[in-house]
Amino acid sequence: MYLNGKVAFVTGAAQGIGRAMVEELLHKGAALVLVDLNLIAGEQCKASLDEEFGSHRTLFIQCDVTDEKQLKAAFQKTIEHFGKLDILVNNAGVNNEKDWEKTIEVNLISVIRGTYLGLELMNIKNGGRGGVIINVASLAGLTPAAYQPVYCASKHGVIGFTRSIAALASIGNYGVRINTVCPAFVDTPLLESIEKEENMGQFYKYKDNIKDMMKSFGVLNPSLIAKGLIDLIEDDSFNGAVMKITTSRGIHFEEYGAHQKTKI
């Protein structure tokens, strides 16, 4: 997909990986809908981006992605403002082992709902123009995470859902490619949650173990995740791909034999 002139909708857009993705998409010529629950961070993000790219290139929408009505309204505002939707990045995520239901709601349910809402608008069978959906998972979605079992489960779910819905989109000739990005530890505010008992609950006592893992595996810069995102969007051969990003190997893929790349 050629990005210039396209419209992208990014959740969790104000900070961390989301912010890096937004900046990279803007540099490529796309217009951006910045979706975030944090009003102050969202407004500050838009103001900063407006100085560099112009206010006409971005739209900020405060939205709780776990609220179905709010999320639907955000998609509707996107169409009203920009007239179309070409790219969806379901990036919003949390780490909360204490309130584990919230983790499932944000990390998995909102990704599923966002994907379905995006497909309604982009599916060529519904009169859409086609497009690309990227669901942000984690390396924890491919391996066990002893100290974050629910976070791990939510990310495993994202990968399973994404690969399955991507296969359906191919079979149904939706004109929409759906892929997932699985980074290792990334330098974002999410990492700070391991220091808080209100996030980690019974696993708080293992925070030093997680820190040791971070030292061992290293911490990625969000800009590398954004580069991976662009690769998945621009390369039309990727559908159902699971991109892994680590400090040791950089950008590479989980191999699934013949199904790793599925053309549509």
N, C-alpha and C positions, 0 to 999 in steps of 0.2 A: 504494500500500500504506500502510495506517495502521500506524505503527511501535510504538505502545504495546502492550506485552505480547509482542512478537515476539522471537525468538532469533537473534542474529547471530554469525557465526564469522568472525574477522578474522585473517589471517596478517600477520606483521611488525607486530604490534599494540603493541609496547612503546614505540616511539619514532616521531618524525617524522610522516609522513602517517597511518600506522596509528593512532598514539596520538590524533591529532586526530579521526580518524573514529570511534574508540571513544567518545570523550567526547561527540561530537555525537549518536551513536546512544543513548547513555545518557540524555542530556538529553531525547531524544524518547520515552523510556520503554521502550526495548528492554533485554533481557538480553544480556550479551556473553561470548563465549568468546575469550579473548586468547591467541593462538598466536604464540610467538616462540622463536627458538633461544637468545637471550640470557637465561639464567636470572636473573641479578641484575637486569637491566633489567625483566624481566617481573614478578618479585616486587615490585619497587619500584613499578612501574606499578599493579599490582593493589592494593597497600597504600594508595597515594594515592587511587585511585578509590573504594576501600572507605570512606574517611573521608567522602567526599561523597555516595556513592550507596548505601552499605550492602554488606556482603560477599556477600549473597545474589544480587546482580545480576551478578556476574562470576565467571568461572572461568578461571584461568590454566593453560595447558598448554605445557610446554616441548616443542618439536618442531622437528626438522630437516625442512623441507618437501620436501627432495630424497630423503628416505627414505620409500619407499612404505608400509612397515609402520607407521612412526611417524605418518604423515599419516592413514592409515586408522584407527589407534587413536584419534587426536584427534577424528575425526568420531564414532566410536563412543562416546567419553567424553561428547561433547556430547549425544547422544541419551539416554545413561544419566542424565546430570545434569539436563538441562532437558526431556527428553521430546520434543523436536522441533527442527527447523532451518528457519528462514524466510529468512535472508539470509546470503549468503556473499560475503566480500570477499577476493579473492586479491591481496594487497598486497605480500607479501614480495618484496624485490628487492635486487640487488647490482650494483655496477659493478666488474668485474675483467677488464680486457683482457689481462692476463698469464695468468691462469688462466681462459681464455675458456670452457672446457667448463663450469666452475662457473657462469658467468654464464648460459649456456643452460639449465643444470639448474634454477637458481633462478628465473630470470625467465620462462622459457617452459614447460619440462617440468612444473614443479610447478604452474603455472597450469592447464595442460591436465589434469593428474591431479586437481587440486583441483576443477576444474569438473565432471569426470566423477563424482567421488565425491559432490559436492553434488547433482548431477542424480539420482543413484541414490536419494537420500533425499527430494528435493523433487518429483520428477516425479509428477504425479497418475496417470499410467499405471502407476506402480509402487506406488500406494497412498499417495503423498506428498500434502502439502497445497498444493503449489505454492510459489513464492517468487521471489527475485531474486538474481542473481549479478552482482557487479561485479568486473571484472578491471582492475587498475591497470596501464596502459601508460605512455606518455610522448609528448611532442611529437616525440621522436626516433624514434618509431614511424611518423611521417608524413613525415619529412624526412631527408635524409642527415646523418650526424654523422661528419665526417671523422676526428676524433680518438678516436671510440668506436665503431668499426664493428661489433663483436660485440654490444655493448649495444644499438646501433641495430637490428641484425638481430633480437635477441630481442624487442624491443618491436614491431617490424613484425609478427613472428609472433603476438604476443598479439592485436593488432588483427585480423589475418586470421582467426585461430582464433575469436575472440569473435564476429565478424560472421557467420561461417559456422555456428557452433553455435547462435547466436541464431535464424538462419533455420530451422534444423532443428527447434528447440524450437517455433517458431511453426507450421511445417508439421505437426509431430507432435502439436500440442495438449498439450504437456507441462505447461502452466500455470506455466512458469518463464520470466521475462524475463532476458536476459543483455546487459549493456552494458559499455562500457569508458571509463575516464577517462584523458585524456592531458595531464598538466600540463607546463609548461615547467620551468625551474629552480625548485626548491623548497628552502626553508631547512630541510634535514634533515642528519643525519650522513652521508648518501650523498654529499653534495657534497664532504666532506672527502677522499673517496677519490682525487680528481684530484691531490691533493698528495703521493700516495704511489706510489713506483716499484713497490712490490709489487702495486699495483692496476692501474697504467697501463702497466707494461712498456715496450715500445718507444715508446709514445705519451706517456710522462712528459715528454719534452722540449717537448711542446706545452701544458703546463699553463697557461702564461701566456696562450696563445691562448684557452683555455676560460674563463679568468678575465675576459678582455676581452669575451667573448660574454655572460657573466653580467652584467657592468656595463652592456652595451648593452641586453640584453633585460630585465634586472631579475630579482629573486628573489621568488618567491611565498611567502606565509605558508601553512603547512599547513592552517589553518582554512578557507581558501577552497576547498581541495580537498575538505575534509569537507563543505562546503556543497553542492558539486557532487554528491557522493555521495548526499546526502539527496534532492536534486532527482530524481536518477535512480531512486531507490527509491520515492519517494512518487508520482511521476507514472507512472501505469499505461500510458501511451501509448508509453513508451520501450522498444524492444527492438531490439538491434543498433545502438544509438546510439554514436557516437564523440564524447564530450564533450572539447573542448579548453579549457584554462585558461591564460591568459597575463596578464602584467601590463598589457599595452596594451589588450586586449579583454575581459578577465575571462572569464566562462563563456560559451562559444559552441560550435557544433558543426561538425564536418566534414560537408560536404554530400554526400550520395550519392543525390540525386534522390528518387524515390518510396520507396527502401529505407531512407532515413534514419530514419523512424519506421515501425515495423511493429507493428500491434496484434495481440494474441493474444486 
